[in-house]
């Protein structure tokens, strides 16, 4: 049974930082490409960042230079370090991993950027 469990969300002031974690189980984590997505009410889920099994990264233009995705294969965990947060980063953040048809998704963690 595959599980992805996100944590680390919360309320932060503009300009602040948060680090999200996604712990995976039920998969051979080291061979999976992993991703972070986010969603706000009334909008489609959008890509934030991805990291391949080999460590190559990709970012949405809106977060380049501010967010960093990384992984620790020994801990079966992918991280999203978010710096210089803006109110428009407010969303539920989800991690995902590919499967034969579609993706596995976590339950999400809420990030709210507000003064």
Phi, psi and omega in degrees: 000123182275134175225136171238123185236112179273152175204168175104356178288173179164193179260130181219150178282155175306138183090350181278184183228152171216153171237120177267147176235149175224111180266127183252145173216156179085002177228159172277087193307319189297339183261000183264136163287141183234154181219157170243133177232166176217157181213138174244158183305132177082001180239158176287154175295135183237149179293137172253306183199153175226157175219131181279172177299333179270359175096005176285139186242156177214143184227150168293147181303326185292343183242356180303135180085348180244325183251149176225124176263141178209170181217152175233100185293333178293334181254003182052043187226139172245143185241157170225106176273122184242117179244165178049048185295145181240157177305327180288354173277353178300125183182172166270129182256132182237145168256157179214163176218144183286151170226183187306317176227104178097212185220152164275142178230148170277184183275346178093157176223134186278131172242125179236123180249110185201148176266000000 
